[in-house]
Amino acid sequence: MKRRIAALLPVVAMAAVAIPMTTAAPSYAAAACGTTVADKDGSTWNKTADGANQRSGSSTGCGINGIAYSSHLLDYHCYTRIGSTSETWTFVRNDATGVSGWIRDDLLSDGGSLVYCGF
């Protein structure tokens, strides 16, 4: 019995090497309506939106908390991505109005935060 196991060991080892290793891709999720996040992005504040809706979550299906204009300073907190798409959203605090919310990054002239929220 021991000889059979010893004979199979090299075969099992070869099979393990032959199986391709996969790495898990990061999972991305939309911020549910009502989601807020701490300020993870220490960058300077920006004037990059011009009439962009600040939403309660990273979806056009979430309610509008306020509107950010190009004259408003925005404090970027972090960004998240929607599923496996390239669509990203940044959570901002609007210094002019005090309102926080999510803005789709293609509505921000500089593309939004570079710090990932982690979800």
C-alpha positions as CSV (number, residue, x, y, z in Angstrom):
1,M,0.0,0.0,0.0
2,K,2.8,2.4,0.9
3,R,4.5,1.7,-2.4
4,R,1.4,2.6,-4.3
5,I,1.1,5.9,-2.6
6,A,4.7,6.6,-3.1
7,A,4.3,5.8,-6.8
8,L,1.3,8.1,-7.1
9,L,3.0,11.1,-5.4
10,P,5.0,12.2,-8.4
11,V,1.9,12.0,-10.6
12,V,-0.1,14.1,-8.2
13,A,2.7,16.6,-7.9
14,M,2.9,16.9,-11.7
15,A,-0.8,17.4,-12.0
16,A,-0.8,20.2,-9.4
17,V,1.9,22.0,-11.4
18,A,0.1,21.6,-14.6
19,I,-3.2,23.2,-13.3
20,P,-3.0,26.9,-14.1
21,M,-3.1,29.1,-11.0
22,T,-5.8,31.8,-11.1
23,T,-5.7,35.0,-9.1
24,A,-8.9,36.5,-7.9
25,A,-9.7,39.8,-9.5
26,P,-10.7,42.6,-7.2
27,S,-14.4,42.7,-6.6
28,Y,-16.1,46.0,-7.3
29,A,-19.5,47.0,-6.1
30,A,-21.7,50.0,-6.4
31,A,-22.2,52.0,-3.2
32,A,-25.8,51.4,-2.2
33,C,-28.1,54.3,-1.8
34,G,-27.4,56.0,1.5
35,T,-23.7,54.9,1.6
36,T,-21.2,57.5,3.0
37,V,-17.5,57.0,3.4
38,A,-14.7,58.5,5.4
39,D,-12.2,60.9,3.7
40,K,-9.5,58.5,2.4
41,D,-8.1,60.9,-0.2
42,G,-5.8,63.6,1.1
43,S,-5.5,65.5,-2.2
44,T,-6.4,69.2,-2.5
45,W,-9.9,70.2,-3.1
46,N,-11.1,70.6,-6.7
47,K,-13.4,72.7,-8.8
48,T,-14.2,70.2,-11.5
49,A,-18.0,69.6,-11.8
50,D,-20.4,71.9,-13.6
51,G,-23.9,71.1,-12.7
52,A,-23.3,67.4,-11.6
53,N,-25.8,65.7,-9.4
54,Q,-24.5,64.5,-6.0
55,R,-26.3,61.2,-5.3
56,S,-26.9,59.2,-2.2
57,G,-25.2,56.2,-3.9
58,S,-23.1,55.4,-6.9
59,S,-26.1,54.8,-9.2
60,T,-28.4,57.1,-11.2
61,G,-31.2,55.2,-9.4
62,C,-30.2,56.8,-6.1
63,G,-31.7,60.1,-4.9
64,I,-30.0,63.5,-5.5
65,N,-28.6,65.1,-2.4
66,G,-27.4,68.3,-4.2
67,I,-25.7,69.7,-7.3
68,A,-22.1,70.6,-7.7
69,Y,-21.1,73.5,-9.9
70,S,-17.7,74.6,-11.2
71,S,-17.5,77.4,-8.7
72,H,-17.8,74.9,-5.8
73,L,-14.8,73.3,-4.0
74,L,-15.1,69.6,-3.8
75,D,-13.3,67.4,-1.3
76,Y,-12.8,64.0,-2.8
77,H,-13.0,61.1,-0.3
78,C,-12.5,58.0,-2.6
79,Y,-14.0,56.2,-5.6
80,T,-15.7,52.9,-6.4
81,R,-16.3,51.1,-9.6
82,I,-19.6,49.6,-10.9
83,G,-19.2,45.8,-11.3
84,S,-16.7,44.8,-14.0
85,T,-17.4,48.0,-16.1
86,S,-15.1,51.0,-16.3
87,E,-17.7,53.3,-14.8
88,T,-16.4,54.9,-11.6
89,W,-17.9,57.2,-9.0
90,T,-16.3,59.5,-6.5
91,F,-17.7,60.4,-3.1
92,V,-17.3,64.1,-2.5
93,R,-18.1,66.7,0.1
94,N,-19.2,70.0,-1.5
95,D,-17.5,72.8,0.5
96,A,-19.9,75.4,-0.8
97,T,-23.0,73.7,0.3
98,G,-21.9,71.2,2.9
99,V,-23.6,68.4,1.0
100,S,-21.9,65.0,0.5
101,G,-22.7,62.6,-2.3
102,W,-21.5,60.4,-5.2
103,I,-20.7,61.9,-8.6
104,R,-20.0,59.9,-11.7
105,D,-16.3,60.4,-12.6
106,D,-17.0,61.3,-16.2
107,L,-18.8,64.4,-14.9
108,L,-15.6,65.5,-13.1
109,S,-13.1,67.2,-15.4
110,D,-10.1,65.6,-13.7
111,G,-11.7,62.1,-13.5
112,G,-12.3,62.1,-9.8
113,S,-10.5,60.6,-6.8
114,L,-7.5,58.3,-7.3
115,V,-8.0,56.5,-4.0
116,Y,-10.1,53.3,-4.0
117,C,-12.9,53.1,-1.3
118,G,-12.3,49.4,-0.9
119,F,-15.7,48.0,-2.0
